[in-house]
Amino acid sequence: FNDYMAKLGEVSDTEIRRFTDLQTALTKRLDHFAAHGCKVSDHALDVVLFAESNEAELDNILARRLAG
């Protein structure tokens, strides 16, 4: 996870420390792929797990995960 976050931050020129940073980095990558002709993707996710949360909780979860 941390290796992926570091690479995502590098290629999107975004320091990922908060959940909004992660959203920004992912949006930049989506924009990059769209600019290069990628308009559709199928990740074949059969189940998407979801739990309602708020920004502070998401920041806390991400910070704990980034800390190892």
MOPAC internal coordinates of N, CA, C and O (Angstrom, degrees):
PM7 1SCF
backbone

  N    0.0000 0     0.00 0     0.00 0    0    0    0
  C    1.4464 1     0.00 0     0.00 0    1    0    0
  C    1.5203 1   110.67 1     0.00 0    2    1    0
  O    1.2310 1   120.71 1   130.85 1    3    2    1
  N    1.3202 1   116.24 1   -49.15 1    3    2    1
  C    1.4637 1   119.28 1  -177.88 1    5    3    2
  C    1.5207 1   111.96 1   -64.91 1    6    5    3
  O    1.2310 1   120.18 1   142.28 1    7    6    5
  N    1.3325 1   117.26 1   -37.72 1    7    6    5
  C    1.4650 1   120.00 1   176.05 1    9    7    6
  C    1.5268 1   110.46 1   -61.88 1   10    9    7
  O    1.2310 1   120.70 1   137.32 1   11   10    9
  N    1.3387 1   116.26 1   -42.68 1   11   10    9
  C    1.4643 1   120.74 1   178.55 1   13   11   10
  C    1.5287 1   110.52 1   -63.76 1   14   13   11
  O    1.2310 1   120.07 1   135.42 1   15   14   13
  N    1.3206 1   117.47 1   -44.58 1   15   14   13
  C    1.4680 1   120.59 1   179.50 1   17   15   14
  C    1.5314 1   111.15 1   -62.41 1   18   17   15
  O    1.2310 1   120.54 1   140.38 1   19   18   17
  N    1.3322 1   116.57 1   -39.62 1   19   18   17
  C    1.4679 1   120.36 1   178.64 1   21   19   18
  C    1.5275 1   110.38 1   -64.20 1   22   21   19
  O    1.2310 1   120.32 1   135.78 1   23   22   21
  N    1.3314 1   117.00 1   -44.22 1   23   22   21
  C    1.4658 1   120.93 1   179.61 1   25   23   22
  C    1.5243 1   110.65 1   -66.59 1   26   25   23
  O    1.2310 1   120.08 1   137.22 1   27   26   25
  N    1.3206 1   117.45 1   -42.78 1   27   26   25
  C    1.4622 1   121.12 1   177.83 1   29   27   26
  C    1.5218 1   110.34 1   -60.35 1   30   29   27
  O    1.2310 1   120.36 1   135.64 1   31   30   29
  N    1.3166 1   116.91 1   -44.36 1   31   30   29
  C    1.4568 1   120.85 1   177.75 1   33   31   30
  C    1.5156 1   111.81 1   -60.98 1   34   33   31
  O    1.2310 1   120.92 1   138.79 1   35   34   33
  N    1.3306 1   115.84 1   -41.21 1   35   34   33
  C    1.4679 1   121.05 1  -179.49 1   37   35   34
  C    1.5293 1   111.54 1   -64.01 1   38   37   35
  O    1.2310 1   120.29 1   128.41 1   39   38   37
  N    1.3281 1   117.05 1   -51.59 1   39   38   37
  C    1.4690 1   119.87 1  -175.32 1   41   39   38
  C    1.5217 1   112.88 1   -72.78 1   42   41   39
  O    1.2310 1   120.07 1   158.49 1   43   42   41
  N    1.3288 1   117.48 1   -21.51 1   43   42   41
  C    1.4667 1   120.34 1   178.99 1   45   43   42
  C    1.5223 1   112.11 1   -99.91 1   46   45   43
  O    1.2310 1   120.64 1   179.98 1   47   46   45
  N    1.3377 1   116.39 1    -0.02 1   47   46   45
  C    1.4644 1   121.90 1  -178.10 1   49   47   46
  C    1.5341 1   110.57 1    53.47 1   50   49   47
  O    1.2310 1   121.50 1  -131.81 1   51   50   49
  N    1.3363 1   114.73 1    48.19 1   51   50   49
  C    1.4591 1   121.84 1  -177.59 1   53   51   50
  C    1.5217 1   109.35 1  -134.79 1   54   53   51
  O    1.2310 1   120.15 1   -51.64 1   55   54   53
  N    1.3107 1   117.32 1   128.36 1   55   54   53
  C    1.4644 1   120.61 1   173.75 1   57   55   54
  C    1.5229 1   107.37 1   -83.69 1   58   57   55
  O    1.2310 1   120.38 1   -65.43 1   59   58   57
  N    1.3193 1   116.87 1   114.57 1   59   58   57
  C    1.4636 1   121.63 1  -174.29 1   61   59   58
  C    1.5216 1   109.34 1   -93.92 1   62   61   59
  O    1.2310 1   121.35 1   -75.04 1   63   62   61
  N    1.3291 1   115.03 1   104.96 1   63   62   61
  C    1.4627 1   121.07 1   176.84 1   65   63   62
  C    1.5239 1   111.82 1  -127.36 1   66   65   63
  O    1.2310 1   120.43 1   155.12 1   67   66   65
  N    1.3234 1   116.79 1   -24.88 1   67   66   65
  C    1.4677 1   121.83 1  -179.51 1   69   67   66
  C    1.5255 1   108.39 1  -124.29 1   70   69   67
  O    1.2310 1   120.95 1   -15.07 1   71   70   69
  N    1.3198 1   115.79 1   164.93 1   71   70   69
  C    1.4546 1   119.74 1  -179.15 1   73   71   70
  C    1.5229 1   111.28 1   -61.76 1   74   73   71
  O    1.2310 1   120.02 1   142.65 1   75   74   73
  N    1.3260 1   117.57 1   -37.35 1   75   74   73
  C    1.4666 1   119.87 1   178.40 1   77   75   74
  C    1.5298 1   110.93 1   -64.52 1   78   77   75
  O    1.2310 1   119.97 1   148.28 1   79   78   77
  N    1.3365 1   117.65 1   -31.72 1   79   78   77
  C    1.4693 1   120.76 1   174.85 1   81   79   78
  C    1.5269 1   110.10 1   -63.90 1   82   81   79
  O    1.2310 1   120.68 1   137.93 1   83   82   81
  N    1.3203 1   116.31 1   -42.07 1   83   82   81
  C    1.4600 1   121.20 1   178.36 1   85   83   82
  C    1.5274 1   110.17 1   -62.34 1   86   85   83
  O    1.2310 1   120.26 1   135.71 1   87   86   85
  N    1.3230 1   117.11 1   -44.29 1   87   86   85
  C    1.4615 1   120.79 1   177.60 1   89   87   86
  C    1.5299 1   110.67 1   -60.34 1   90   89   87
  O    1.2310 1   120.37 1   137.10 1   91   90   89
  N    1.3219 1   116.89 1   -42.90 1   91   90   89
  C    1.4618 1   121.47 1   179.19 1   93   91   90
  C    1.5226 1   110.69 1   -61.42 1   94   93   91
  O    1.2310 1   120.53 1   133.20 1   95   94   93
  N    1.3325 1   116.59 1   -46.80 1   95   94   93
  C    1.4624 1   120.87 1  -179.62 1   97   95   94
  C    1.5272 1   111.11 1   -61.31 1   98   97   95
  O    1.2310 1   120.19 1   135.80 1   99   98   97
  N    1.3152 1   117.24 1   -44.20 1   99   98   97
  C    1.4643 1   120.64 1   179.93 1  101   99   98
  C    1.5252 1   111.38 1   -65.71 1  102  101   99
  O    1.2310 1   120.24 1   140.19 1  103  102  101
  N    1.3241 1   117.15 1   -39.81 1  103  102  101
  C    1.4644 1   120.98 1   177.50 1  105  103  102
  C    1.5221 1   110.77 1   -62.95 1  106  105  103
  O    1.2310 1   120.31 1   138.09 1  107  106  105
  N    1.3249 1   117.02 1   -41.91 1  107  106  105
  C    1.4709 1   120.35 1   177.48 1  109  107  106
  C    1.5250 1   111.02 1   -60.51 1  110  109  107
  O    1.2310 1   120.25 1   139.40 1  111  110  109
  N    1.3267 1   117.12 1   -40.60 1  111  110  109
  C    1.4650 1   120.08 1   179.42 1  113  111  110
  C    1.5268 1   111.22 1   -68.23 1  114  113  111
  O    1.2310 1   120.18 1   139.17 1  115  114  113
  N    1.3360 1   117.26 1   -40.83 1  115  114  113
  C    1.4646 1   119.72 1   176.29 1  117  115  114
  C    1.5212 1   110.43 1   -61.03 1  118  117  115
  O    1.2310 1   120.40 1   137.14 1  119  118  117
  N    1.3273 1   116.84 1   -42.86 1  119  118  117
  C    1.4679 1   121.37 1   178.04 1  121  119  118
  C    1.5298 1   110.74 1   -62.08 1  122  121  119
  O    1.2310 1   120.57 1   139.33 1  123  122  121
  N    1.3283 1   116.51 1   -40.67 1  123  122  121
  C    1.4675 1   121.38 1   178.69 1  125  123  122
  C    1.5294 1   110.38 1   -61.03 1  126  125  123
  O    1.2310 1   120.28 1   131.56 1  127  126  125
  N    1.3249 1   117.07 1   -48.44 1  127  126  125
  C    1.4594 1   120.19 1  -179.22 1  129  127  126
  C    1.5261 1   110.99 1   -64.98 1  130  129  127
  O    1.2310 1   119.88 1   139.48 1  131  130  129
  N    1.3250 1   117.84 1   -40.52 1  131  130  129
  C    1.4623 1   120.93 1   178.13 1  133  131  130
  C    1.5251 1   110.86 1   -62.99 1  134  133  131
  O    1.2310 1   120.29 1   140.32 1  135  134  133
  N    1.3281 1   117.06 1   -39.68 1  135  134  133
  C    1.4673 1   121.29 1   179.52 1  137  135  134
  C    1.5276 1   111.88 1   -65.22 1  138  137  135
  O    1.2310 1   120.56 1   159.01 1  139  138  137
  N    1.3259 1   116.53 1   -20.99 1  139  138  137
  C    1.4607 1   121.00 1   179.79 1  141  139  138
  C    1.5323 1   112.46 1  -105.12 1  142  141  139
  O    1.2310 1   120.72 1  -161.09 1  143  142  141
  N    1.3334 1   116.23 1    18.91 1  143  142  141
  C    1.4553 1   120.70 1   171.98 1  145  143  142
  C    1.5112 1   116.70 1    94.77 1  146  145  143
  O    1.2310 1   119.64 1   177.26 1  147  146  145
  N    1.3160 1   118.30 1    -2.74 1  147  146  145
  C    1.4618 1   120.44 1   179.27 1  149  147  146
  C    1.5270 1   108.63 1   -83.40 1  150  149  147
  O    1.2310 1   120.70 1   -70.83 1  151  150  149
  N    1.3118 1   116.27 1   109.17 1  151  150  149
  C    1.4649 1   120.57 1  -176.22 1  153  151  150
  C    1.5250 1   112.97 1  -110.17 1  154  153  151
  O    1.2310 1   119.98 1   161.80 1  155  154  153
  N    1.3385 1   117.65 1   -18.20 1  155  154  153
  C    1.4597 1   121.38 1  -175.54 1  157  155  154
  C    1.5278 1   109.18 1  -139.87 1  158  157  155
  O    1.2310 1   120.95 1   -36.36 1  159  158  157
  N    1.3242 1   115.78 1   143.64 1  159  158  157
  C    1.4576 1   120.81 1   175.52 1  161  159  158
  C    1.5210 1   108.52 1  -145.67 1  162  161  159
  O    1.2310 1   120.77 1   -35.85 1  163  162  161
  N    1.3178 1   116.13 1   144.15 1  163  162  161
  C    1.4603 1   121.34 1   178.14 1  165  163  162
  C    1.5231 1   107.92 1  -122.20 1  166  165  163
  O    1.2310 1   120.65 1   -68.96 1  167  166  165
  N    1.3114 1   116.37 1   111.04 1  167  166  165
  C    1.4591 1   120.68 1   179.87 1  169  167  166
  C    1.5269 1   112.06 1   -94.86 1  170  169  167
  O    1.2310 1   120.35 1   176.83 1  171  170  169
  N    1.3167 1   116.94 1    -3.17 1  171  170  169
  C    1.4612 1   123.18 1   175.89 1  173  171  170
  C    1.5257 1   112.62 1    52.23 1  174  173  171
  O    1.2310 1   120.72 1  -134.67 1  175  174  173
  N    1.3092 1   116.22 1    45.33 1  175  174  173
  C    1.4635 1   120.05 1   176.70 1  177  175  174
  C    1.5221 1   108.48 1   -80.49 1  178  177  175
  O    1.2310 1   120.79 1   -67.36 1  179  178  177
  N    1.3141 1   116.09 1   112.64 1  179  178  177
  C    1.4597 1   120.20 1  -179.81 1  181  179  178
  C    1.5228 1   111.68 1   -76.19 1  182  181  179
  O    1.2310 1   120.84 1   145.15 1  183  182  181
  N    1.3230 1   116.00 1   -34.85 1  183  182  181
  C    1.4598 1   121.42 1  -178.52 1  185  183  182
  C    1.5259 1   108.22 1  -133.48 1  186  185  183
  O    1.2310 1   120.71 1   -48.39 1  187  186  185
  N    1.3052 1   116.25 1   131.61 1  187  186  185
  C    1.4596 1   121.10 1   174.94 1  189  187  186
  C    1.5219 1   107.28 1  -114.48 1  190  189  187
  O    1.2310 1   120.81 1   -64.29 1  191  190  189
  N    1.3242 1   116.05 1   115.71 1  191  190  189
  C    1.4602 1   120.70 1   179.39 1  193  191  190
  C    1.5197 1   109.05 1   -82.27 1  194  193  191
  O    1.2310 1   120.38 1   -39.98 1  195  194  193
  N    1.3174 1   116.87 1   140.02 1  195  194  193
  C    1.4518 1   121.52 1  -176.46 1  197  195  194
  C    1.5178 1   109.72 1  -143.92 1  198  197  195
  O    1.2310 1   121.27 1   -42.43 1  199  198  197
  N    1.3138 1   115.18 1   137.57 1  199  198  197
  C    1.4625 1   121.57 1   172.25 1  201  199  198
  C    1.5184 1   107.11 1  -138.86 1  202  201  199
  O    1.2310 1   120.59 1   -50.82 1  203  202  201
  N    1.3160 1   116.47 1   129.18 1  203  202  201
  C    1.4624 1   120.11 1   180.00 1  205  203  202
  C    1.5248 1   109.70 1   -63.35 1  206  205  203
  O    1.2310 1   120.95 1   -39.14 1  207  206  205
  N    1.3318 1   115.78 1   140.86 1  207  206  205
  C    1.4551 1   120.71 1  -177.00 1  209  207  206
  C    1.5187 1   109.20 1  -152.08 1  210  209  207
  O    1.2310 1   120.98 1    -4.16 1  211  210  209
  N    1.3366 1   115.73 1   175.84 1  211  210  209
  C    1.4633 1   120.09 1   174.47 1  213  211  210
  C    1.5255 1   108.30 1  -123.16 1  214  213  211
  O    1.2310 1   120.58 1    -9.15 1  215  214  213
  N    1.3242 1   116.51 1   170.85 1  215  214  213
  C    1.4611 1   120.84 1  -174.26 1  217  215  214
  C    1.5268 1   112.70 1   -60.72 1  218  217  215
  O    1.2310 1   119.92 1   139.15 1  219  218  217
  N    1.3141 1   117.76 1   -40.85 1  219  218  217
  C    1.4696 1   120.60 1  -179.79 1  221  219  218
  C    1.5242 1   110.78 1   -62.93 1  222  221  219
  O    1.2310 1   120.35 1   137.84 1  223  222  221
  N    1.3159 1   116.94 1   -42.16 1  223  222  221
  C    1.4619 1   120.81 1   179.34 1  225  223  222
  C    1.5318 1   110.90 1   -66.52 1  226  225  223
  O    1.2310 1   120.58 1   139.19 1  227  226  225
  N    1.3296 1   116.50 1   -40.81 1  227  226  225
  C    1.4623 1   120.10 1   178.00 1  229  227  226
  C    1.5271 1   111.13 1   -64.11 1  230  229  227
  O    1.2310 1   120.29 1   139.20 1  231  230  229
  N    1.3249 1   117.04 1   -40.80 1  231  230  229
  C    1.4670 1   120.77 1   176.13 1  233  231  230
  C    1.5233 1   110.69 1   -60.25 1  234  233  231
  O    1.2310 1   120.67 1   137.51 1  235  234  233
  N    1.3267 1   116.32 1   -42.49 1  235  234  233
  C    1.4596 1   121.27 1  -179.56 1  237  235  234
  C    1.5276 1   111.44 1   -64.43 1  238  237  235
  O    1.2310 1   120.50 1   135.33 1  239  238  237
  N    1.3153 1   116.65 1   -44.67 1  239  238  237
  C    1.4691 1   121.30 1   179.34 1  241  239  238
  C    1.5237 1   110.06 1   -61.90 1  242  241  239
  O    1.2310 1   120.34 1   133.43 1  243  242  241
  N    1.3219 1   116.95 1   -46.57 1  243  242  241
  C    1.4575 1   120.56 1  -179.45 1  245  243  242
  C    1.5249 1   111.08 1   -64.38 1  246  245  243
  O    1.2310 1   119.99 1   136.96 1  247  246  245
  N    1.3196 1   117.63 1   -43.04 1  247  246  245
  C    1.4700 1   121.32 1   179.99 1  249  247  246
  C    1.5275 1   111.04 1   -61.39 1  250  249  247
  O    1.2310 1   120.35 1   137.09 1  251  250  249
  N    1.3270 1   116.93 1   -42.91 1  251  250  249
  C    1.4719 1   120.29 1   178.35 1  253  251  250
  C    1.5213 1   111.01 1   -63.57 1  254  253  251
  O    1.2310 1   120.71 1   138.76 1  255  254  253
  N    1.3085 1   116.24 1   -41.24 1  255  254  253
  C    1.4758 1   119.90 1  -178.99 1  257  255  254
  C    1.5218 1   110.62 1   -68.48 1  258  257  255
  O    1.2310 1   120.01 1   139.11 1  259  258  257
  N    1.3174 1   117.58 1   -40.89 1  259  258  257
  C    1.4617 1   120.77 1   178.86 1  261  259  258
  C    1.5272 1   111.65 1   -66.81 1  262  261  259
  O    1.2310 1   120.68 1   151.20 1  263  262  261
  N    1.3281 1   116.31 1   -28.80 1  263  262  261
  C    1.4669 1   120.96 1   179.47 1  265  263  262
  C    1.5297 1   111.87 1   -77.19 1  266  265  263
  O    1.2310 1   120.86 1   166.45 1  267  266  265
  N    1.3186 1   115.95 1   -13.55 1  267  266  265
  C    1.4633 1   119.62 1   178.43 1  269  267  266
  C    1.4719 1   110.69 1    97.17 1  270  269  267
  O    1.2310 1   120.10 1   180.00 1  271  270  269

